[in-house]
Amino acid sequence: MTINRLASRMALIACASTLAIAGSAGAQTPASQTSASPAAGDQQARIEALEAQLKLLQQQINELKTATMASRPVTTAPAAATPATTAQAAPAQTQVAAVAPPPKAASPLPAATVSIAAGRPTIASTDGAFTASLHAVMQLDTAHYFQDKGLPAVIGNGRDLNSGSNFRRARLGVDGRFFKNFDYSILLDFGGNGTDGPGMLQELFIQYNYAPFRVRAGAFAPNVGLSDAASQNSALFPERAAIAEMVRGLAAADRRYGLQVQTSGENWLLSAAATGGKSGDAQTFDEQQAYVGRAAFAPIKNKDWLLHLGVNGGYIATPAQTAVGGAYALTLTERPELRVDGTTLVSTGALDAKNLRHLGAELAVQHKSLLIQSEVFDIALERRNAAAGVSDPKFGGWYVEGGLVLTGESRRYNASTFAFDAPSIAHPFDPKAGQWGAWELAARYSVLDLNHHELAALAADRVRGGEQTIWSAGVNWFPNSVTKVSLDYLDVDIDRLDPAGGATPLSQGYQAVNLRSQFAF
C-alpha cells in the first residue's frame, strides 16, 4: 500500500472520528453528565477504535517514509503531522505529506535515423556526418550456346561452350560517409566468370571530398572510359563491349590498388590515377605500376538533348615481374561478352613487354528516350629486348551501341561519373494499376582486333591473337528501380589463325541466348 493510499484512509478515519465525537457531545443531556448511558458507552468504544486505527496507519506511513528516504538520500521529507493535529484539521482539510517524484529529464535527441530509399537500408547520425548503407547485387545468367559440331581439336575447350547458369555477380557490402567529408566502400563478390567464386574483396576504399576535388585510395575501379564509368547494374547489355572490358583491365578495372584524384564541374570532368596490382591476384616479384586518366565534356545538356565527348588513356610503365631476373609478360585477351562460360577465344598470348599505352575516344548522343554511344581504342606495346626484325605490335577495337526506352523514360546522365545509368521508372510494375515498369530495346556491334602482322613469315614478329566481332540485340525490363530482367541474343564470329603456326585455324562462329535476372540496391 502506498503512502498516498494510507494517507487517504487516515483522513477518512479522522473524519469519522471527529464526527463521532461531535455526535456524542450533542447527544449528552445534563442528566447524562453524571451517569453514562449504554449508548454513550458504545460511541466511546467506536471513537477509541478509530483512534487506534489512526495510530496504526500513522505508524505505517512513517515506516514507508523512512524506506523512501533511504532510497533517495537527497530528498528531505516534511515533518509528519501527529494524530492529534490531524484529527483537529480533519473537518476542514486533511494535509498529507508525500515525497515528490524526481523531475523528468529532457528527452535526448535520437542517436541515429534508419531509412530505406530505393531498397537500400541506411543508418545515419542525426547531423548526417556518419552514414552506413547496405549494398547488394545479384545477377543470375542462364545461357545456351549454339555451336557447330565437329570443330577442330586445336580450338580446345572453345569447341563446346558450357550452356547453363552462373551467378555473374553476387555482391554484399556497405558504403557510406564519416566525418561528413569522407566516403568509404566495402564490397565482397561471390560471383564469377563461368563458375561461382568463393568470395573475393571486390572494393575497399576511402575517399576525401573537398569540393570540387575527390581523392580516393584503396582497391577500386579507376575511371578510364565511358563504358567503364557506368555501372553494369544498369548497362544496356550484361557485359561491356569486349574492347572496352579488355582495355579497362590493363591498368584499371575492379580490385585494382590505386590512388585517384578527380574533379568536375557542371559540364566537365577530369580524372587521374596511379595504379598497381589487383587485390586477390597471385603474388609477383614486382607489382605492375601504371597510370590512367580521363577527360569528359558535355557541351550540350538540356531537357531533350545531350552530347558527350571524352578521351581516356592508360600507360603501364612497368609490367608485373613474373620471374626472378625478368619476364615482364603482358597478355591481351577477352571473353566474347558473356560469362556463363569463361573461355577466351582470342588472345595475344604472353608478350614480354617494356611498357604499354592505350588511347581512347568517347562519343554519346542522347535525344529523349534514345541513346547512342561509342568508343574507339588504340593500343601499342613496346617489346622488351626485341630481336632484330621484330616490331612492336599494335592492337585496337571499337564498338557502337544504342538503346530506345519504349515507355518514354530517358537514361540518366550521372554527374559524378559522366556516364549513363538506368532510366528512371515512371510507372513501377503494378498490374492492378495497369503499370508495367520501363521497357527498352538495345543493339550493339563490337570489334576486337588482336592481330599484328599475322601473315608475317618471321614467327617472332607476328601476333595471331585473332579478331572477334559480335552483333548483339536485347530487351531490358525494369519493373522498378531495384529489379531488372534482360534477354539478349549474340552472334559471335572468331577469325583466328593458329598461333603455333599450324595449318588449321581456330576460327568459328556461333550464337548464344542469355537471360539475366537481377536485383541491385
C-alpha positions in Angstrom: 0.0 0.0 0.0 1.4 3.4 -1.0 1.8 6.5 1.2 -1.0 8.3 -0.6 -3.4 5.4 -0.1 -2.6 5.2 3.6 -3.0 8.9 3.9 -6.4 8.8 2.3 -7.5 6.1 4.6 -6.1 8.0 7.6 -8.1 11.1 6.5 -11.3 9.2 6.3 -10.8 7.6 9.7 -10.0 11.1 11.1 -13.2 12.5 9.7 -15.2 9.6 11.1 -13.6 10.0 14.5 -14.4 13.7 14.5 -18.0 13.2 13.6 -18.4 10.5 16.2 -17.0 12.9 18.9 -19.3 15.7 17.7 -22.3 13.4 17.7 -21.5 12.1 21.2 -21.2 15.6 22.6 -24.5 16.7 21.0 -26.4 13.7 22.3 -25.4 14.1 26.0 -28.0 15.7 28.4 -27.4 17.3 31.8 -28.6 14.2 33.5 -26.2 12.0 31.5 -23.2 14.0 32.6 -23.4 12.3 36.0 -24.3 8.8 34.7 -23.2 7.5 31.2 -25.9 5.6 29.2 -25.2 2.4 27.4 -25.5 4.3 24.0 -22.8 6.7 25.1 -20.6 3.8 26.1 -20.9 2.3 22.6 -19.9 5.7 21.0 -16.9 6.0 23.2 -15.8 2.5 22.2 -16.1 3.3 18.5 -14.1 6.5 19.0 -11.3 4.6 20.7 -11.2 2.0 17.9 -10.9 4.8 15.2 -8.1 6.4 17.1 -6.3 3.1 17.3 -6.6 2.7 13.5 -5.3 6.2 13.1 -2.2 5.4 15.2 -1.6 2.2 13.2 -1.9 4.0 9.8 0.4 6.8 11.0 3.0 4.2 12.0 2.8 2.6 8.6 3.2 6.0 6.8 6.3 6.8 8.9 7.8 3.4 8.0 7.2 4.0 4.3 8.7 7.5 4.6 11.8 6.0 6.2 12.2 3.5 3.4 11.8 6.2 0.8 14.3 8.4 2.5 16.8 5.6 2.5 16.5 5.0 -1.3 16.6 8.8 -2.1 19.0 10.3 0.4 18.9 13.7 -1.3 15.2 14.0 -0.7 14.1 15.7 2.5 10.6 14.6 3.7 8.4 17.2 5.5 7.6 16.8 9.2 4.8 14.3 9.7 1.6 15.5 11.4 0.7 14.0 14.7 -2.6 12.1 15.1 -4.0 14.9 17.3 -3.3 17.7 14.8 -4.6 15.5 12.0 -7.8 14.9 13.9 -8.2 18.6 14.6 -7.6 19.6 10.9 -9.8 16.8 9.5 -13.1 18.7 9.4 -11.6 21.4 7.2 -9.0 19.7 5.1 -6.6 16.8 5.6 -3.0 17.6 4.9 -0.8 14.6 3.9 3.0 14.7 3.4 4.3 12.8 0.4 7.7 12.5 -1.3 7.6 14.3 -4.7 8.9 12.3 -7.7 12.2 13.5 -9.2 11.8 15.9 -12.2 11.8 14.2 -15.6 14.9 14.6 -17.6 14.6 16.3 -21.0 14.2 13.7 -23.8 17.6 13.4 -25.6 17.8 13.7 -29.4 17.8 10.3 -31.2 21.3 9.0 -31.8 20.6 7.8 -35.3 17.9 7.5 -38.0 17.1 4.5 -40.1 15.6 4.8 -43.6 15.2 2.8 -46.8 15.5 4.6 -50.1 15.2 2.7 -53.4 15.6 -0.5 -51.5 18.8 0.4 -49.7 18.7 0.4 -45.9 20.6 3.3 -44.4 21.6 4.2 -40.9 22.6 7.9 -40.4 23.6 10.1 -37.5 21.2 13.0 -36.8 23.6 15.5 -38.2 24.3 13.4 -41.3 28.1 13.2 -40.5 28.0 9.4 -40.4 26.1 7.0 -42.7 26.2 3.4 -43.5 24.2 1.9 -46.3 23.8 -1.8 -47.1 24.6 -2.8 -50.7 23.7 -6.0 -52.5 23.8 -7.2 -56.1 22.5 -10.5 -57.6 23.0 -11.2 -61.3 22.0 -14.7 -62.4 22.7 -15.5 -66.0 21.2 -18.5 -67.8 22.6 -19.1 -71.4 22.5 -21.5 -74.2 25.3 -21.7 -76.9 24.5 -22.8 -80.4 27.8 -24.1 -81.9 28.7 -26.2 -84.9 29.6 -29.8 -84.3 33.0 -31.3 -85.2 35.1 -28.2 -84.6 38.9 -28.8 -84.8 40.6 -30.0 -81.6 43.1 -27.1 -81.8 40.3 -24.8 -80.5 40.3 -26.6 -77.2 37.5 -26.0 -74.7 36.1 -23.4 -77.1 34.6 -26.3 -79.2 31.9 -26.9 -76.6 31.0 -23.8 -74.5 29.0 -24.5 -71.4 25.3 -23.9 -71.6 23.9 -23.4 -68.1 23.6 -20.9 -65.3 26.0 -18.8 -63.3 25.9 -16.1 -60.7 27.8 -13.4 -62.6 27.8 -11.1 -59.6 26.7 -11.9 -56.1 27.9 -8.9 -54.0 27.4 -7.8 -50.5 28.8 -4.7 -48.9 28.4 -1.5 -47.0 29.2 2.1 -48.1 28.7 5.5 -46.6 30.2 8.6 -45.1 32.1 9.5 -41.9 33.0 13.0 -40.6 30.9 14.5 -43.4 33.8 14.8 -45.9 35.0 11.1 -46.1 33.3 8.4 -48.1 34.0 4.7 -47.8 33.0 1.4 -49.5 33.5 -2.2 -48.5 32.3 -4.8 -51.1 32.7 -8.6 -51.4 31.8 -10.6 -54.6 30.9 -14.2 -54.7 30.1 -14.4 -58.4 32.5 -15.4 -61.1 33.3 -16.0 -64.8 31.9 -19.4 -65.7 31.8 -20.6 -62.1 30.6 -19.0 -58.8 33.6 -17.8 -56.8 34.5 -18.5 -53.2 34.3 -14.8 -52.3 36.7 -12.0 -53.0 37.3 -8.5 -51.9 35.9 -6.5 -54.8 36.2 -3.0 -53.4 37.7 -1.3 -50.3 38.5 2.4 -50.4 38.2 5.7 -48.6 37.6 9.0 -50.4 38.1 12.5 -49.2 35.8 15.1 -50.7 37.0 18.7 -50.8 34.9 20.4 -53.5 35.5 20.3 -56.3 38.1 17.5 -55.7 37.7 13.9 -54.7 40.7 11.9 -53.6 40.3 8.1 -53.4 42.7 5.4 -52.2 42.4 1.7 -51.8 41.1 -1.1 -54.1 38.6 0.1 -56.6 37.9 0.6 -60.4 39.6 3.8 -61.5 37.8 6.0 -64.1 39.1 5.1 -67.5 36.3 5.3 -70.1 32.6 5.9 -70.8 31.6 2.3 -70.6 34.0 1.7 -67.7 32.5 4.5 -65.6 28.9 3.2 -66.0 27.7 0.5 -63.5 26.9 -2.9 -65.0 23.8 -2.9 -62.9 22.2 -0.5 -65.3 24.1 -1.1 -68.5 22.5 -1.8 -71.9 23.9 -5.3 -72.0 25.0 -7.9 -69.4 28.7 -7.3 -70.3 30.6 -4.3 -71.7 31.8 -4.5 -75.3 34.9 -6.7 -75.4 37.3 -4.0 -76.4 36.2 -1.7 -73.6 36.3 -4.5 -71.0 39.8 -5.5 -72.1 41.2 -2.0 -72.0 39.9 -1.3 -68.5 41.6 -4.5 -67.3 45.0 -3.4 -68.4 45.7 -0.8 -65.8 42.3 -0.3 -64.1 39.2 -2.5 -63.5 37.7 -3.8 -60.2 40.0 -4.7 -57.3 42.8 -2.5 -58.6 45.0 -0.9 -56.0 45.1 2.8 -56.7 45.2 6.5 -55.8 42.9 8.7 -57.8 42.2 12.4 -57.9 39.0 13.6 -59.7 37.5 17.0 -60.2 34.4 18.0 -62.1 32.0 20.9 -62.9 28.6 21.0 -64.3 29.7 20.1 -67.9 33.2 18.7 -67.5 35.2 16.0 -65.6 38.9 15.3 -65.1 40.3 12.2 -63.5 43.8 10.8 -63.0 45.0 7.7 -61.1 48.2 5.8 -60.2 47.6 2.1 -60.0 49.3 -1.1 -59.0 48.2 -4.7 -59.0 44.9 -6.2 -58.1 43.6 -7.5 -54.8 43.5 -11.3 -54.8 45.8 -11.8 -57.7 48.8 -14.2 -57.5 51.9 -12.6 -56.0 54.6 -11.4 -58.4 58.2 -10.4 -57.8 57.4 -6.8 -58.6 53.9 -5.4 -59.0 52.7 -3.6 -62.1 52.9 0.2 -62.0 50.6 2.2 -64.2 48.7 5.4 -64.7 45.3 6.1 -66.2 43.3 9.3 -66.9 40.1 10.6 -68.4 38.6 13.9 -69.6 34.9 14.2 -70.4 32.8 17.1 -71.6 29.1 17.6 -72.1 28.9 20.7 -74.3 25.1 20.2 -74.9 22.9 19.2 -71.9 19.3 20.2 -71.8 15.9 18.6 -71.4 15.8 16.9 -74.8 19.4 16.7 -76.0 22.8 15.6 -74.5 26.1 15.4 -76.3 29.0 13.7 -74.6 32.6 13.9 -75.7 35.6 12.3 -74.0 39.1 11.0 -74.2 40.9 8.5 -72.0 44.3 6.9 -71.8 46.5 4.5 -69.8 50.2 3.8 -69.5 51.7 0.7 -68.0 55.2 2.0 -67.0 56.4 -1.3 -65.5 54.6 -4.6 -66.2 54.4 -7.1 -63.3 57.6 -9.1 -62.9 56.6 -12.8 -63.1 60.0 -14.4 -62.7 63.3 -13.7 -61.0 65.6 -11.6 -63.1 63.0 -10.7 -65.7 59.9 -11.9 -67.6 57.5 -8.9 -67.7 54.7 -10.6 -69.6 51.5 -8.9 -70.7 48.6 -10.9 -72.2 45.8 -9.2 -74.0 42.7 -11.3 -74.1 38.9 -11.0 -73.5 35.8 -13.2 -73.4 33.0 -12.9 -76.0 30.7 -10.6 -74.0 29.1 -13.4 -72.0 30.4 -15.1 -68.8 28.3 -18.3 -68.4 31.3 -19.9 -70.0 34.6 -18.2 -69.1 36.6 -19.5 -72.1 38.5 -16.9 -74.1 38.6 -17.3 -77.8 41.0 -14.5 -78.8 44.4 -13.9 -77.0 47.8 -12.5 -77.9 49.5 -14.9 -75.5 52.2 -13.7 -73.2 54.3 -10.9 -74.6 57.5 -9.8 -72.9 56.8 -6.1 -72.6 58.7 -3.0 -71.6 55.6 -0.9 -71.4 52.1 -0.4 -72.9 49.9 2.5 -73.6 46.3 2.9 -74.8 44.3 5.9 -76.1 40.5 6.0 -76.3 37.9 8.4 -77.6 34.3 8.6 -76.4 31.1 9.9 -78.1 27.5 9.7 -77.0 24.3 11.4 -78.2 21.0 11.3 -76.3 17.7 12.6 -77.5 14.9 12.0 -75.0 14.5 8.2 -74.8 17.1 7.4 -77.5 20.8 6.9 -76.6 23.7 6.1 -78.9 27.2 5.8 -77.6 30.6 4.6 -79.0 34.2 4.3 -78.1 37.3 3.5 -80.1 40.7 2.3 -78.7 44.2 2.1 -79.9 46.8 0.0 -78.0 50.6 0.0 -78.5 53.0 -2.4 -76.8 56.8 -1.9 -76.7 58.7 -5.2 -76.5 61.5 -5.7 -74.1 64.8 -6.7 -75.6 63.2 -7.3 -79.0 65.3 -9.2 -81.6 66.3 -7.7 -84.9 63.4 -7.5 -87.3 60.8 -7.9 -84.5 58.4 -4.9 -84.5 56.3 -3.5 -81.6 52.7 -4.7 -82.0 49.6 -2.5 -82.1 46.0 -3.6 -81.4 42.7 -2.0 -81.3 38.9 -2.1 -81.4 35.7 -0.2 -81.2 32.0 -0.5 -80.6 28.8 1.3 -81.1 25.6 0.6 -79.1 22.2 2.2 -78.7 19.1 1.9 -76.6 15.5 3.1 -77.0 13.2 3.2 -74.0 9.8 2.2 -75.3 7.9 3.5 -72.4 9.2 7.1 -72.8 11.7 7.4 -70.0 15.3 8.6 -70.5 18.5 7.1 -69.3 20.0 9.3 -66.5 23.3 11.0 -67.1 25.3 10.7 -63.9 27.0 14.0 -63.0 29.6 12.3 -60.8 30.8 9.7 -63.4 29.8 11.4 -66.7 28.3 8.1 -67.8 24.7 6.8 -68.3 22.7 5.0 -65.6 19.4 3.1 -65.9 16.3 5.1 -66.8 14.0 6.5 -64.1 10.9 4.3 -63.7 7.9 6.5 -64.3 5.4 3.7 -63.6 6.8 0.8 -61.4 5.3 -2.6 -62.0 1.8 -2.9 -60.6 -0.7 -5.0 -62.7 -3.7 -3.8 -60.6 -2.9 -0.2 -61.6 -2.1 -1.2 -65.2 1.6 -0.2 -64.8 4.4 -2.4 -66.3 7.7 -0.7 -65.5 10.1 0.5 -68.1 10.9 -1.4 -71.3 14.0 -0.8 -73.5 15.3 -2.2 -76.8 19.1 -2.4 -77.2 21.6 -3.2 -80.0 25.4 -3.3 -80.3 28.2 -4.1 -82.7 31.7 -4.6 -81.4 35.2 -5.3 -82.8 38.3 -6.5 -81.0 41.4 -7.0 -83.1 44.4 -8.7 -81.5 46.3 -9.5 -84.7 49.7 -8.0 -85.6 51.5 -9.0 -88.8 49.6 -12.3 -88.5 50.8 -13.3 -92.0 54.4 -12.4 -91.5 57.0 -15.1 -92.2 59.0 -14.2 -89.1 57.2 -16.1 -86.3 58.8 -13.9 -83.6 57.2 -10.8 -85.1 53.7 -11.9 -85.7 50.9 -12.0 -83.1 47.9 -14.2 -84.0 45.6 -13.1 -81.3 42.5 -13.2 -83.6 39.7 -10.8 -84.5 36.4 -11.1 -82.7 33.2 -9.4 -84.0 29.9 -9.6 -82.2 26.4 -8.5 -83.1 24.1 -8.2 -80.1 20.4 -7.4 -79.6 18.3 -7.4 -76.5 15.3 -6.2 -74.5 15.6 -4.8 -71.0 12.7 -4.7 -68.5 12.9 -2.6 -65.4 9.9 -3.4 -63.2 11.2 -1.0 -60.6 14.4 0.7 -59.5 15.8 -2.5 -57.9 14.9 -5.2 -60.3 16.0 -5.8 -63.9 15.4 -8.6 -66.4 17.1 -8.8 -69.7 17.0 -11.2 -72.7 19.9 -11.0 -75.2 20.9 -12.6 -78.4 24.6 -12.7 -79.5 26.1 -13.6 -82.9 29.8 -14.2 -82.5 32.4 -14.5 -85.2 36.0 -15.5 -84.4 38.6 -15.2 -87.1 42.0 -16.5 -85.9 45.0 -18.4 -87.3 46.8 -21.0 -85.2 49.4 -19.1 -83.1 51.7 -22.1 -83.2 51.9 -21.9 -87.0 49.7 -24.9 -87.8 47.6 -25.0 -90.9 44.2 -25.4 -89.0 42.7 -22.1 -88.0 41.0 -21.5 -84.7 38.0 -19.7 -86.3 34.4 -20.4 -85.6 31.0 -18.7 -85.5 28.2 -19.4 -83.0 25.1 -17.8 -81.5 24.0 -17.5 -77.9 20.9 -16.5 -75.9 21.2 -15.3 -72.4 18.6 -14.4 -69.7 19.7 -12.3 -66.8 17.7 -11.9 -63.6 19.0 -9.1 -61.4 18.2 -7.2 -58.2 20.6 -4.4 -57.0 20.4 -1.8 -54.3 
